[in-house]
Amino acid sequence: PEQLGQATAVTDSEGFYRILNLAPGTYTLTVELPGFSTAKQEGILLRGGANFQVDLSLKIGTLTETIT
């Protein structure tokens, strides 16, 4: 499949985000935040002229400590 490119958005203080002007196609949404596990939603089919809501929840990541 053709690569459509990447878009980046930052959430507001309540966790809402908006990505504007995406070309129609199938997308993967990846959400990352330090200290949390990465969340990914694949196969998001975006049609022209439509608005979509995709909700993802982040889980607390694993804490690793090393003592030397």
mmCIF file as Biopython writes it, N, C-alpha, C and O atoms, coordinates in Angstrom:
data_model
#
loop_
_atom_site.group_PDB
_atom_site.id
_atom_site.type_symbol
_atom_site.label_atom_id
_atom_site.label_alt_id
_atom_site.label_comp_id
_atom_site.label_asym_id
_atom_site.label_entity_id
_atom_site.label_seq_id
_atom_site.pdbx_PDB_ins_code
_atom_site.Cartn_x
_atom_site.Cartn_y
_atom_site.Cartn_z
_atom_site.occupancy
_atom_site.B_iso_or_equiv
_atom_site.auth_seq_id
_atom_site.auth_asym_id
_atom_site.pdbx_PDB_model_num
ATOM 1   N N  . PRO A ? 1  ? 0.823   -1.196 0.000  1.0 0.0 1  A 1 
ATOM 2   C CA . PRO A ? 1  ? 0.000   0.000  0.000  1.0 0.0 1  A 1 
ATOM 3   C C  . PRO A ? 1  ? 0.869   1.264  0.000  1.0 0.0 1  A 1 
ATOM 4   O O  . PRO A ? 1  ? 2.007   1.256  0.471  1.0 0.0 1  A 1 
ATOM 5   N N  . GLU A ? 2  ? 0.318   2.318  -0.526 1.0 0.0 2  A 1 
ATOM 6   C CA . GLU A ? 2  ? 1.024   3.590  -0.604 1.0 0.0 2  A 1 
ATOM 7   C C  . GLU A ? 2  ? 1.140   4.218  0.776  1.0 0.0 2  A 1 
ATOM 8   O O  . GLU A ? 2  ? 0.181   4.225  1.548  1.0 0.0 2  A 1 
ATOM 9   N N  . GLN A ? 3  ? 2.322   4.744  1.080  1.0 0.0 3  A 1 
ATOM 10  C CA . GLN A ? 3  ? 2.567   5.430  2.350  1.0 0.0 3  A 1 
ATOM 11  C C  . GLN A ? 3  ? 1.963   6.831  2.264  1.0 0.0 3  A 1 
ATOM 12  O O  . GLN A ? 3  ? 2.303   7.589  1.356  1.0 0.0 3  A 1 
ATOM 13  N N  . LEU A ? 4  ? 1.079   7.185  3.188  1.0 0.0 4  A 1 
ATOM 14  C CA . LEU A ? 4  ? 0.406   8.478  3.160  1.0 0.0 4  A 1 
ATOM 15  C C  . LEU A ? 4  ? 1.169   9.560  3.911  1.0 0.0 4  A 1 
ATOM 16  O O  . LEU A ? 4  ? 0.799   10.732 3.834  1.0 0.0 4  A 1 
ATOM 17  N N  . GLY A ? 5  ? 2.213   9.201  4.627  1.0 0.0 5  A 1 
ATOM 18  C CA . GLY A ? 5  ? 2.957   10.179 5.413  1.0 0.0 5  A 1 
ATOM 19  C C  . GLY A ? 5  ? 2.583   10.097 6.881  1.0 0.0 5  A 1 
ATOM 20  O O  . GLY A ? 5  ? 1.876   9.186  7.311  1.0 0.0 5  A 1 
ATOM 21  N N  . GLN A ? 6  ? 3.070   11.065 7.637  1.0 0.0 6  A 1 
ATOM 22  C CA . GLN A ? 6  ? 2.816   11.101 9.069  1.0 0.0 6  A 1 
ATOM 23  C C  . GLN A ? 6  ? 2.268   12.462 9.469  1.0 0.0 6  A 1 
ATOM 24  O O  . GLN A ? 6  ? 2.557   13.477 8.836  1.0 0.0 6  A 1 
ATOM 25  N N  . ALA A ? 7  ? 1.490   12.462 10.511 1.0 0.0 7  A 1 
ATOM 26  C CA . ALA A ? 7  ? 0.995   13.698 11.121 1.0 0.0 7  A 1 
ATOM 27  C C  . ALA A ? 7  ? 1.171   13.547 12.625 1.0 0.0 7  A 1 
ATOM 28  O O  . ALA A ? 7  ? 1.032   12.449 13.164 1.0 0.0 7  A 1 
ATOM 29  N N  . THR A ? 8  ? 1.471   14.633 13.291 1.0 0.0 8  A 1 
ATOM 30  C CA . THR A ? 8  ? 1.682   14.607 14.735 1.0 0.0 8  A 1 
ATOM 31  C C  . THR A ? 8  ? 0.757   15.617 15.398 1.0 0.0 8  A 1 
ATOM 32  O O  . THR A ? 8  ? 0.562   16.722 14.891 1.0 0.0 8  A 1 
ATOM 33  N N  . ALA A ? 9  ? 0.191   15.230 16.531 1.0 0.0 9  A 1 
ATOM 34  C CA . ALA A ? 9  ? -0.654  16.140 17.305 1.0 0.0 9  A 1 
ATOM 35  C C  . ALA A ? 9  ? -0.314  15.974 18.781 1.0 0.0 9  A 1 
ATOM 36  O O  . ALA A ? 9  ? 0.115   14.905 19.213 1.0 0.0 9  A 1 
ATOM 37  N N  . VAL A ? 10 ? -0.506  17.025 19.535 1.0 0.0 10 A 1 
ATOM 38  C CA . VAL A ? 10 ? -0.297  17.009 20.976 1.0 0.0 10 A 1 
ATOM 39  C C  . VAL A ? 10 ? -1.658  17.215 21.629 1.0 0.0 10 A 1 
ATOM 40  O O  . VAL A ? 10 ? -2.436  18.064 21.196 1.0 0.0 10 A 1 
ATOM 41  N N  . THR A ? 11 ? -1.941  16.443 22.662 1.0 0.0 11 A 1 
ATOM 42  C CA . THR A ? 11 ? -3.235  16.576 23.340 1.0 0.0 11 A 1 
ATOM 43  C C  . THR A ? 11 ? -3.279  17.854 24.171 1.0 0.0 11 A 1 
ATOM 44  O O  . THR A ? 11 ? -2.250  18.426 24.529 1.0 0.0 11 A 1 
ATOM 45  N N  . ASP A ? 12 ? -4.506  18.281 24.465 1.0 0.0 12 A 1 
ATOM 46  C CA . ASP A ? 12 ? -4.654  19.410 25.376 1.0 0.0 12 A 1 
ATOM 47  C C  . ASP A ? 12 ? -4.612  18.884 26.814 1.0 0.0 12 A 1 
ATOM 48  O O  . ASP A ? 12 ? -4.335  17.704 27.029 1.0 0.0 12 A 1 
ATOM 49  N N  . SER A ? 13 ? -4.879  19.728 27.780 1.0 0.0 13 A 1 
ATOM 50  C CA . SER A ? 13 ? -4.774  19.328 29.192 1.0 0.0 13 A 1 
ATOM 51  C C  . SER A ? 13 ? -5.775  18.245 29.587 1.0 0.0 13 A 1 
ATOM 52  O O  . SER A ? 13 ? -5.601  17.597 30.619 1.0 0.0 13 A 1 
ATOM 53  N N  . GLU A ? 14 ? -6.822  18.037 28.781 1.0 0.0 14 A 1 
ATOM 54  C CA . GLU A ? 14 ? -7.814  17.009 29.075 1.0 0.0 14 A 1 
ATOM 55  C C  . GLU A ? 14 ? -7.609  15.751 28.244 1.0 0.0 14 A 1 
ATOM 56  O O  . GLU A ? 14 ? -8.376  14.797 28.370 1.0 0.0 14 A 1 
ATOM 57  N N  . GLY A ? 15 ? -6.579  15.738 27.393 1.0 0.0 15 A 1 
ATOM 58  C CA . GLY A ? 15 ? -6.284  14.553 26.601 1.0 0.0 15 A 1 
ATOM 59  C C  . GLY A ? 15 ? -6.938  14.532 25.225 1.0 0.0 15 A 1 
ATOM 60  O O  . GLY A ? 15 ? -6.868  13.518 24.530 1.0 0.0 15 A 1 
ATOM 61  N N  . PHE A ? 16 ? -7.570  15.626 24.819 1.0 0.0 16 A 1 
ATOM 62  C CA . PHE A ? 16 ? -8.196  15.686 23.498 1.0 0.0 16 A 1 
ATOM 63  C C  . PHE A ? 16 ? -7.180  16.119 22.458 1.0 0.0 16 A 1 
ATOM 64  O O  . PHE A ? 16 ? -6.272  16.894 22.760 1.0 0.0 16 A 1 
ATOM 65  N N  . TYR A ? 17 ? -7.322  15.630 21.243 1.0 0.0 17 A 1 
ATOM 66  C CA . TYR A ? 17 ? -6.432  15.996 20.149 1.0 0.0 17 A 1 
ATOM 67  C C  . TYR A ? 17 ? -7.246  16.114 18.865 1.0 0.0 17 A 1 
ATOM 68  O O  . TYR A ? 17 ? -8.362  15.601 18.778 1.0 0.0 17 A 1 
ATOM 69  N N  . ARG A ? 18 ? -6.683  16.787 17.876 1.0 0.0 18 A 1 
ATOM 70  C CA . ARG A ? 18 ? -7.337  16.927 16.579 1.0 0.0 18 A 1 
ATOM 71  C C  . ARG A ? 18 ? -6.244  16.962 15.514 1.0 0.0 18 A 1 
ATOM 72  O O  . ARG A ? 18 ? -5.258  17.686 15.642 1.0 0.0 18 A 1 
ATOM 73  N N  . ILE A ? 19 ? -6.435  16.172 14.468 1.0 0.0 19 A 1 
ATOM 74  C CA . ILE A ? 19 ? -5.530  16.167 13.319 1.0 0.0 19 A 1 
ATOM 75  C C  . ILE A ? 19 ? -6.372  16.560 12.112 1.0 0.0 19 A 1 
ATOM 76  O O  . ILE A ? 19 ? -7.348  15.888 11.778 1.0 0.0 19 A 1 
ATOM 77  N N  . LEU A ? 20 ? -5.988  17.649 11.465 1.0 0.0 20 A 1 
ATOM 78  C CA . LEU A ? 20 ? -6.779  18.201 10.370 1.0 0.0 20 A 1 
ATOM 79  C C  . LEU A ? 20 ? -6.178  17.860 9.013  1.0 0.0 20 A 1 
ATOM 80  O O  . LEU A ? 20 ? -4.982  17.598 8.893  1.0 0.0 20 A 1 
ATOM 81  N N  . ASN A ? 21 ? -7.032  17.868 7.993  1.0 0.0 21 A 1 
ATOM 82  C CA . ASN A ? 21 ? -6.625  17.765 6.585  1.0 0.0 21 A 1 
ATOM 83  C C  . ASN A ? 21 ? -5.871  16.485 6.238  1.0 0.0 21 A 1 
ATOM 84  O O  . ASN A ? 21 ? -4.881  16.531 5.507  1.0 0.0 21 A 1 
ATOM 85  N N  . LEU A ? 22 ? -6.317  15.366 6.742  1.0 0.0 22 A 1 
ATOM 86  C CA . LEU A ? 22 ? -5.720  14.084 6.368  1.0 0.0 22 A 1 
ATOM 87  C C  . LEU A ? 22 ? -6.341  13.605 5.065  1.0 0.0 22 A 1 
ATOM 88  O O  . LEU A ? 22 ? -7.547  13.742 4.858  1.0 0.0 22 A 1 
ATOM 89  N N  . ALA A ? 23 ? -5.526  13.050 4.199  1.0 0.0 23 A 1 
ATOM 90  C CA . ALA A ? 23 ? -6.025  12.484 2.943  1.0 0.0 23 A 1 
ATOM 91  C C  . ALA A ? 23 ? -6.809  11.205 3.244  1.0 0.0 23 A 1 
ATOM 92  O O  . ALA A ? 23 ? -6.487  10.508 4.206  1.0 0.0 23 A 1 
ATOM 93  N N  . PRO A ? 24 ? -7.827  10.882 2.448  1.0 0.0 24 A 1 
ATOM 94  C CA . PRO A ? 24 ? -8.544  9.618  2.634  1.0 0.0 24 A 1 
ATOM 95  C C  . PRO A ? 24 ? -7.561  8.445  2.531  1.0 0.0 24 A 1 
ATOM 96  O O  . PRO A ? 24 ? -6.628  8.476  1.729  1.0 0.0 24 A 1 
ATOM 97  N N  . GLY A ? 25 ? -7.779  7.430  3.338  1.0 0.0 25 A 1 
ATOM 98  C CA . GLY A ? 25 ? -6.920  6.247  3.326  1.0 0.0 25 A 1 
ATOM 99  C C  . GLY A ? 25 ? -7.038  5.492  4.626  1.0 0.0 25 A 1 
ATOM 100 O O  . GLY A ? 25 ? -7.900  5.788  5.454  1.0 0.0 25 A 1 
ATOM 101 N N  . THR A ? 26 ? -6.162  4.508  4.806  1.0 0.0 26 A 1 
ATOM 102 C CA . THR A ? 26 ? -6.141  3.705  6.021  1.0 0.0 26 A 1 
ATOM 103 C C  . THR A ? 26 ? -4.940  4.120  6.857  1.0 0.0 26 A 1 
ATOM 104 O O  . THR A ? 26 ? -3.818  4.192  6.356  1.0 0.0 26 A 1 
ATOM 105 N N  . TYR A ? 27 ? -5.182  4.388  8.119  1.0 0.0 27 A 1 
ATOM 106 C CA . TYR A ? 27 ? -4.160  4.937  9.012  1.0 0.0 27 A 1 
ATOM 107 C C  . TYR A ? 27 ? -3.932  4.040  10.224 1.0 0.0 27 A 1 
ATOM 108 O O  . TYR A ? 27 ? -4.762  3.204  10.579 1.0 0.0 27 A 1 
ATOM 109 N N  . THR A ? 28 ? -2.770  4.250  10.842 1.0 0.0 28 A 1 
ATOM 110 C CA . THR A ? 28 ? -2.433  3.676  12.135 1.0 0.0 28 A 1 
ATOM 111 C C  . THR A ? 28 ? -2.205  4.840  13.083 1.0 0.0 28 A 1 
ATOM 112 O O  . THR A ? 28 ? -1.441  5.755  12.773 1.0 0.0 28 A 1 
ATOM 113 N N  . LEU A ? 29 ? -2.863  4.814  14.239 1.0 0.0 29 A 1 
ATOM 114 C CA . LEU A ? 29 ? -2.700  5.851  15.252 1.0 0.0 29 A 1 
ATOM 115 C C  . LEU A ? 29 ? -1.824  5.286  16.366 1.0 0.0 29 A 1 
ATOM 116 O O  . LEU A ? 29 ? -2.136  4.245  16.944 1.0 0.0 29 A 1 
ATOM 117 N N  . THR A ? 30 ? -0.729  5.977  16.663 1.0 0.0 30 A 1 
ATOM 118 C CA . THR A ? 30 ? 0.179   5.569  17.728 1.0 0.0 30 A 1 
ATOM 119 C C  . THR A ? 30 ? 0.237   6.691  18.756 1.0 0.0 30 A 1 
ATOM 120 O O  . THR A ? 30 ? 0.433   7.855  18.406 1.0 0.0 30 A 1 
ATOM 121 N N  . VAL A ? 31 ? 0.063   6.333  20.038 1.0 0.0 31 A 1 
ATOM 122 C CA . VAL A ? 31 ? 0.051   7.313  21.121 1.0 0.0 31 A 1 
ATOM 123 C C  . VAL A ? 31 ? 1.187   6.974  22.073 1.0 0.0 31 A 1 
ATOM 124 O O  . VAL A ? 31 ? 1.323   5.832  22.510 1.0 0.0 31 A 1 
ATOM 125 N N  . GLU A ? 32 ? 2.012   7.988  22.395 1.0 0.0 32 A 1 
ATOM 126 C CA . GLU A ? 32 ? 3.170   7.767  23.261 1.0 0.0 32 A 1 
ATOM 127 C C  . GLU A ? 32 ? 3.275   8.873  24.298 1.0 0.0 32 A 1 
ATOM 128 O O  . GLU A ? 32 ? 2.974   10.035 24.025 1.0 0.0 32 A 1 
ATOM 129 N N  . LEU A ? 33 ? 3.708   8.488  25.493 1.0 0.0 33 A 1 
ATOM 130 C CA . LEU A ? 33 ? 3.981   9.425  26.565 1.0 0.0 33 A 1 
ATOM 131 C C  . LEU A ? 33 ? 5.003   8.776  27.494 1.0 0.0 33 A 1 
ATOM 132 O O  . LEU A ? 33 ? 4.814   7.628  27.895 1.0 0.0 33 A 1 
ATOM 133 N N  . PRO A ? 34 ? 6.083   9.478  27.850 1.0 0.0 34 A 1 
ATOM 134 C CA . PRO A ? 34 ? 7.075   8.893  28.753 1.0 0.0 34 A 1 
ATOM 135 C C  . PRO A ? 34 ? 6.427   8.376  30.039 1.0 0.0 34 A 1 
ATOM 136 O O  . PRO A ? 34 ? 5.591   9.054  30.636 1.0 0.0 34 A 1 
ATOM 137 N N  . GLY A ? 35 ? 6.817   7.181  30.454 1.0 0.0 35 A 1 
ATOM 138 C CA . GLY A ? 35 ? 6.276   6.567  31.666 1.0 0.0 35 A 1 
ATOM 139 C C  . GLY A ? 35 ? 5.057   5.696  31.412 1.0 0.0 35 A 1 
ATOM 140 O O  . GLY A ? 35 ? 4.553   5.057  32.335 1.0 0.0 35 A 1 
ATOM 141 N N  . PHE A ? 36 ? 4.576   5.662  30.175 1.0 0.0 36 A 1 
ATOM 142 C CA . PHE A ? 36 ? 3.409   4.867  29.814 1.0 0.0 36 A 1 
ATOM 143 C C  . PHE A ? 36 ? 3.742   3.934  28.666 1.0 0.0 36 A 1 
ATOM 144 O O  . PHE A ? 36 ? 4.668   4.194  27.898 1.0 0.0 36 A 1 
ATOM 145 N N  . SER A ? 37 ? 2.991   2.849  28.545 1.0 0.0 37 A 1 
ATOM 146 C CA . SER A ? 37 ? 3.148   1.939  27.414 1.0 0.0 37 A 1 
ATOM 147 C C  . SER A ? 37 ? 2.565   2.598  26.172 1.0 0.0 37 A 1 
ATOM 148 O O  . SER A ? 37 ? 1.573   3.322  26.254 1.0 0.0 37 A 1 
ATOM 149 N N  . THR A ? 38 ? 3.183   2.347  25.020 1.0 0.0 38 A 1 
ATOM 150 C CA . THR A ? 38 ? 2.692   2.883  23.757 1.0 0.0 38 A 1 
ATOM 151 C C  . THR A ? 38 ? 1.388   2.191  23.382 1.0 0.0 38 A 1 
ATOM 152 O O  . THR A ? 38 ? 1.269   0.972  23.505 1.0 0.0 38 A 1 
ATOM 153 N N  . ALA A ? 39 ? 0.410   2.970  22.922 1.0 0.0 39 A 1 
ATOM 154 C CA . ALA A ? 39 ? -0.868  2.422  22.456 1.0 0.0 39 A 1 
ATOM 155 C C  . ALA A ? 39 ? -0.944  2.608  20.945 1.0 0.0 39 A 1 
ATOM 156 O O  . ALA A ? 39 ? -0.518  3.637  20.420 1.0 0.0 39 A 1 
ATOM 157 N N  . LYS A ? 40 ? -1.486  1.611  20.246 1.0 0.0 40 A 1 
ATOM 158 C CA . LYS A ? 40 ? -1.564  1.676  18.789 1.0 0.0 40 A 1 
ATOM 159 C C  . LYS A ? 40 ? -2.910  1.144  18.322 1.0 0.0 40 A 1 
ATOM 160 O O  . LYS A ? 40 ? -3.379  0.108  18.795 1.0 0.0 40 A 1 
ATOM 161 N N  . GLN A ? 41 ? -3.521  1.855  17.397 1.0 0.0 41 A 1 
ATOM 162 C CA . GLN A ? 41 ? -4.774  1.422  16.764 1.0 0.0 41 A 1 
ATOM 163 C C  . GLN A ? 41 ? -4.516  1.383  15.261 1.0 0.0 41 A 1 
ATOM 164 O O  . GLN A ? 41 ? -4.233  2.414  14.651 1.0 0.0 41 A 1 
ATOM 165 N N  . GLU A ? 42 ? -4.613  0.200  14.665 1.0 0.0 42 A 1 
ATOM 166 C CA . GLU A ? 42 ? -4.336  0.033  13.241 1.0 0.0 42 A 1 
ATOM 167 C C  . GLU A ? 42 ? -5.636  -0.095 12.452 1.0 0.0 42 A 1 
ATOM 168 O O  . GLU A ? 42 ? -6.690  -0.399 13.012 1.0 0.0 42 A 1 
ATOM 169 N N  . GLY A ? 43 ? -5.545  0.141  11.142 1.0 0.0 43 A 1 
ATOM 170 C CA . GLY A ? 43 ? -6.678  -0.075 10.254 1.0 0.0 43 A 1 
ATOM 171 C C  . GLY A ? 43 ? -7.783  0.952  10.368 1.0 0.0 43 A 1 
ATOM 172 O O  . GLY A ? 43 ? -8.950  0.614  10.171 1.0 0.0 43 A 1 
ATOM 173 N N  . ILE A ? 44 ? -7.453  2.201  10.680 1.0 0.0 44 A 1 
ATOM 174 C CA . ILE A ? 44 ? -8.461  3.256  10.767 1.0 0.0 44 A 1 
ATOM 175 C C  . ILE A ? 44 ? -8.720  3.756  9.344  1.0 0.0 44 A 1 
ATOM 176 O O  . ILE A ? 44 ? -7.851  4.387  8.741  1.0 0.0 44 A 1 
ATOM 177 N N  . LEU A ? 45 ? -9.900  3.480  8.809  1.0 0.0 45 A 1 
ATOM 178 C CA . LEU A ? 45 ? -10.249 3.867  7.448  1.0 0.0 45 A 1 
ATOM 179 C C  . LEU A ? 45 ? -10.876 5.257  7.471  1.0 0.0 45 A 1 
ATOM 180 O O  . LEU A ? 45 ? -11.947 5.462  8.041  1.0 0.0 45 A 1 
ATOM 181 N N  . LEU A ? 46 ? -10.195 6.197  6.846  1.0 0.0 46 A 1 
ATOM 182 C CA . LEU A ? 46 ? -10.646 7.578  6.820  1.0 0.0 46 A 1 
ATOM 183 C C  . LEU A ? 46 ? -11.166 7.908  5.429  1.0 0.0 46 A 1 
ATOM 184 O O  . LEU A ? 46 ? -10.438 7.796  4.443  1.0 0.0 46 A 1 
ATOM 185 N N  . ARG A ? 47 ? -12.418 8.313  5.354  1.0 0.0 47 A 1 
ATOM 186 C CA . ARG A ? 47 ? -13.028 8.695  4.086  1.0 0.0 47 A 1 
ATOM 187 C C  . ARG A ? 47 ? -13.043 10.218 3.979  1.0 0.0 47 A 1 
ATOM 188 O O  . ARG A ? 47 ? -13.032 10.914 4.994  1.0 0.0 47 A 1 
ATOM 189 N N  . GLY A ? 48 ? -13.069 10.731 2.757  1.0 0.0 48 A 1 
ATOM 190 C CA . GLY A ? 48 ? -13.065 12.169 2.534  1.0 0.0 48 A 1 
ATOM 191 C C  . GLY A ? 48 ? -14.274 12.857 3.135  1.0 0.0 48 A 1 
ATOM 192 O O  . GLY A ? 48 ? -15.389 12.338 3.072  1.0 0.0 48 A 1 
ATOM 193 N N  . GLY A ? 49 ? -14.054 14.034 3.723  1.0 0.0 49 A 1 
ATOM 194 C CA . GLY A ? 49 ? -15.138 14.847 4.252  1.0 0.0 49 A 1 
ATOM 195 C C  . GLY A ? 49 ? -15.772 14.344 5.529  1.0 0.0 49 A 1 
ATOM 196 O O  . GLY A ? 49 ? -16.822 14.847 5.928  1.0 0.0 49 A 1 
ATOM 197 N N  . ALA A ? 50 ? -15.168 13.369 6.182  1.0 0.0 50 A 1 
ATOM 198 C CA . ALA A ? 50 ? -15.762 12.793 7.397  1.0 0.0 50 A 1 
ATOM 199 C C  . ALA A ? 50 ? -14.930 13.168 8.624  1.0 0.0 50 A 1 
ATOM 200 O O  . ALA A ? 50 ? -13.728 13.412 8.520  1.0 0.0 50 A 1 
ATOM 201 N N  . ASN A ? 51 ? -15.580 13.209 9.779  1.0 0.0 51 A 1 
ATOM 202 C CA . ASN A ? 51 ? -14.898 13.382 11.066 1.0 0.0 51 A 1 
ATOM 203 C C  . ASN A ? 51 ? -14.931 12.052 11.791 1.0 0.0 51 A 1 
ATOM 204 O O  . ASN A ? 51 ? -15.948 11.358 11.781 1.0 0.0 51 A 1 
ATOM 205 N N  . PHE A ? 52 ? -13.825 11.696 12.418 1.0 0.0 52 A 1 
ATOM 206 C CA . PHE A ? 52 ? -13.743 10.440 13.163 1.0 0.0 52 A 1 
ATOM 207 C C  . PHE A ? 52 ? -13.270 10.710 14.571 1.0 0.0 52 A 1 
ATOM 208 O O  . PHE A ? 52 ? -12.511 11.646 14.818 1.0 0.0 52 A 1 
ATOM 209 N N  . GLN A ? 53 ? -13.723 9.886  15.486 1.0 0.0 53 A 1 
ATOM 210 C CA . GLN A ? 53 ? -13.244 9.937  16.856 1.0 0.0 53 A 1 
ATOM 211 C C  . GLN A ? 53 ? -12.575 8.613  17.156 1.0 0.0 53 A 1 
ATOM 212 O O  . GLN A ? 53 ? -13.192 7.557  17.014 1.0 0.0 53 A 1 
ATOM 213 N N  . VAL A ? 54 ? -11.326 8.659  17.567 1.0 0.0 54 A 1 
ATOM 214 C CA . VAL A ? 54 ? -10.591 7.454  17.945 1.0 0.0 54 A 1 
ATOM 215 C C  . VAL A ? 54 ? -10.086 7.678  19.359 1.0 0.0 54 A 1 
ATOM 216 O O  . VAL A ? 54 ? -9.281  8.577  19.601 1.0 0.0 54 A 1 
ATOM 217 N N  . ASP A ? 55 ? -10.559 6.860  20.298 1.0 0.0 55 A 1 
ATOM 218 C CA . ASP A ? 55 ? -10.156 6.964  21.694 1.0 0.0 55 A 1 
ATOM 219 C C  . ASP A ? 55 ? -9.151  5.866  22.019 1.0 0.0 55 A 1 
ATOM 220 O O  . ASP A ? 55 ? -9.365  4.699  21.691 1.0 0.0 55 A 1 
ATOM 221 N N  . LEU A ? 56 ? -8.063  6.245  22.659 1.0 0.0 56 A 1 
ATOM 222 C CA . LEU A ? 56 ? -7.069  5.282  23.126 1.0 0.0 56 A 1 
ATOM 223 C C  . LEU A ? 56 ? -6.755  5.586  24.576 1.0 0.0 56 A 1 
ATOM 224 O O  . LEU A ? 56 ? -6.767  6.746  24.990 1.0 0.0 56 A 1 
ATOM 225 N N  . SER A ? 57 ? -6.477  4.555  25.346 1.0 0.0 57 A 1 
ATOM 226 C CA . SER A ? 57 ? -6.086  4.717  26.748 1.0 0.0 57 A 1 
ATOM 227 C C  . SER A ? 57 ? -4.649  4.260  26.907 1.0 0.0 57 A 1 
ATOM 228 O O  . SER A ? 57 ? -4.236  3.246  26.344 1.0 0.0 57 A 1 
ATOM 229 N N  . LEU A ? 58 ? -3.897  5.022  27.681 1.0 0.0 58 A 1 
ATOM 230 C CA . LEU A ? 58 ? -2.509  4.650  27.966 1.0 0.0 58 A 1 
ATOM 231 C C  . LEU A ? 58 ? -2.449  3.936  29.310 1.0 0.0 58 A 1 
ATOM 232 O O  . LEU A ? 58 ? -3.108  4.331  30.271 1.0 0.0 58 A 1 
ATOM 233 N N  . LYS A ? 59 ? -1.649  2.881  29.358 1.0 0.0 59 A 1 
ATOM 234 C CA . LYS A ? 59 ? -1.437  2.157  30.608 1.0 0.0 59 A 1 
ATOM 235 C C  . LYS A ? 59 ? -0.069  2.542  31.154 1.0 0.0 59 A 1 
ATOM 236 O O  . LYS A ? 59 ? 0.863   2.813  30.396 1.0 0.0 59 A 1 
ATOM 237 N N  . ILE A ? 60 ? 0.037   2.563  32.462 1.0 0.0 60 A 1 
ATOM 238 C CA . ILE A ? 60 ? 1.312   2.880  33.084 1.0 0.0 60 A 1 
ATOM 239 C C  . ILE A ? 60 ? 2.332   1.841  32.648 1.0 0.0 60 A 1 
ATOM 240 O O  . ILE A ? 60 ? 2.077   0.638  32.706 1.0 0.0 60 A 1 
ATOM 241 N N  . GLY A ? 61 ? 3.496   2.322  32.208 1.0 0.0 61 A 1 
ATOM 242 C CA . GLY A ? 61 ? 4.549   1.440  31.727 1.0 0.0 61 A 1 
ATOM 243 C C  . GLY A ? 61 ? 5.274   0.737  32.864 1.0 0.0 61 A 1 
ATOM 244 O O  . GLY A ? 61 ? 4.999   0.972  34.040 1.0 0.0 61 A 1 
ATOM 245 N N  . THR A ? 62 ? 6.187   -0.114 32.494 1.0 0.0 62 A 1 
ATOM 246 C CA . THR A ? 62 ? 6.956   -0.835 33.493 1.0 0.0 62 A 1 
ATOM 247 C C  . THR A ? 62 ? 8.084   0.043  33.999 1.0 0.0 62 A 1 
ATOM 248 O O  . THR A ? 62 ? 8.768   0.721  33.232 1.0 0.0 62 A 1 
ATOM 249 N N  . LEU A ? 63 ? 8.255   0.014  35.284 1.0 0.0 63 A 1 
ATOM 250 C CA . LEU A ? 63 ? 9.341   0.755  35.910 1.0 0.0 63 A 1 
ATOM 251 C C  . LEU A ? 63 ? 10.516  -0.196 36.089 1.0 0.0 63 A 1 
ATOM 252 O O  . LEU A ? 63 ? 10.375  -1.269 36.676 1.0 0.0 63 A 1 
ATOM 253 N N  . THR A ? 64 ? 11.651  0.196  35.588 1.0 0.0 64 A 1 
ATOM 254 C CA . THR A ? 64 ? 12.844  -0.630 35.702 1.0 0.0 64 A 1 
ATOM 255 C C  . THR A ? 64 ? 13.908  0.117  36.470 1.0 0.0 64 A 1 
ATOM 256 O O  . THR A ? 64 ? 14.231  1.263  36.158 1.0 0.0 64 A 1 
ATOM 257 N N  . GLU A ? 65 ? 14.450  -0.545 37.480 1.0 0.0 65 A 1 
ATOM 258 C CA . GLU A ? 65 ? 15.529  0.055  38.253 1.0 0.0 65 A 1 
ATOM 259 C C  . GLU A ? 65 ? 16.728  -0.866 38.210 1.0 0.0 65 A 1 
ATOM 260 O O  . GLU A ? 65 ? 16.592  -2.089 38.242 1.0 0.0 65 A 1 
ATOM 261 N N  . THR A ? 66 ? 17.910  -0.261 38.135 1.0 0.0 66 A 1 
ATOM 262 C CA . THR A ? 66 ? 19.144  -1.027 38.162 1.0 0.0 66 A 1 
ATOM 263 C C  . THR A ? 66 ? 20.018  -0.481 39.280 1.0 0.0 66 A 1 
ATOM 264 O O  . THR A ? 66 ? 20.270  0.722  39.363 1.0 0.0 66 A 1 
ATOM 265 N N  . ILE A ? 67 ? 20.464  -1.364 40.114 1.0 0.0 67 A 1 
ATOM 266 C CA . ILE A ? 67 ? 21.367  -0.958 41.201 1.0 0.0 67 A 1 
ATOM 267 C C  . ILE A ? 67 ? 22.732  -1.583 40.906 1.0 0.0 67 A 1 
ATOM 268 O O  . ILE A ? 67 ? 22.846  -2.792 40.704 1.0 0.0 67 A 1 
ATOM 269 N N  . THR A ? 68 ? 23.753  -0.744 40.886 1.0 0.0 68 A 1 
ATOM 270 C CA . THR A ? 68 ? 25.102  -1.238 40.608 1.0 0.0 68 A 1 
ATOM 271 C C  . THR A ? 68 ? 25.971  -1.093 41.832 1.0 0.0 68 A 1 
ATOM 272 O O  . THR A ? 68 ? 27.147  -1.454 41.802 1.0 0.0 68 A 1 
#
